[in-house]
């Protein structure tokens, strides 16, 4: 991943210090299996139930980490710069939603009974526990985060063409994610040859390349700013 210019070189000393604070690594929780004790469920704590290997979790996890409330004079550009200086964007730590949304990692191969009985009976992730409610499905969660939490918006607000394209991209993202996930598994140990992997990946990457060329006013899918359809949140 390309390294952005140091915040110290592009911002004042106060902003540089803030940028370094934004890049602290989050301490990730252990994965909870069937023999684990539950957290204090529905106690007012906001929790995001995840799996470390689920691509649908990645888009919500990244969105959670991206929506850093811009306080204390920290410019949005510095947040973006800090994101790209820190290679594992999922672990990018700001002073915003990481403090407000607690991660709970679930073993999808050995799910705790309390998760199935009291949190989300279908047993899928990601799932958000917030204000006594349980919200599921990654795309719905992106909209929910945007509507209920402060920080940079995940979707375009004032450009109808980009709003429509964002809806189109999000609606068609699942086949792309599935193709890339299957290709990654094939490359990791299923014995697929290069030609087989190319057949899985090529159509998905063609869609991504086409999307990147739609708007020319910035490096992301929708132009200058990261969004719910920018880079890794859609192609996790």
Phi, psi and omega in degrees: 000137181295145180263126179283163177298147180298137176303329179298332182273343186244347182226171177291172183298326178295316179293324179297316179297321177296322179297319178295322178296323181296336188264007178296144183278135178285138175278116186274142182284159176289156177283132183263127181249191187297337181267010184271156174273144181284155167291177178283087189297142175053041180259011183100346176284136176272123184232140172250113179275128189225171163230139184290346183249007184266121181294333179287328172297320185304318184294324179284320179300314179296319179298317177303316182285332181284328184281065178274119176303133184272095182243165170060028176079013178280114183286151180302324180299326178291323177299314179298316179300317180295321177305315186278340174287330179266115192292324180268090187299331178300328185264005179298122188246116172255197181252025185247255193289341175297329178279338185261337181236110182278135176277138172230113183270131183246137173280107184289343177271347182212067190288141176293142179298323181296329178293317181289324186276323191244343182253295185211096184307326176297342173077016181262161171231156006279153176222137179248129173258115185211126178052040177080001180249157176240122182241135182234181180073121190299319182291321175296325181292326176300313178296321181294317178300318181296321185280335190243356181227146179284172180118176180305141181290141180275342182231150180298142186252332192229019180227102184303322180295318180287327176298315180294320180291324177298315178299319180296315182295313181297320180294335182252013186282332185302314178300326179294312181297316180298317180297315181291322179295316179295322178294320178296319178294321179296316181292331185281341182175003182272357176081012179289142178279173181301321181294320180297317180294320178299322179295327178287318191273323190306311180299322179295316180291330175299320178295318179296315180298318178298319180294321180296336182269001184290316180240136186253010185266014177179176186277352184259172181305321184250021174111235191281332190245149170295154181206185178296343180247017183263125172050240191293331178300332179261323179252068185279000000 
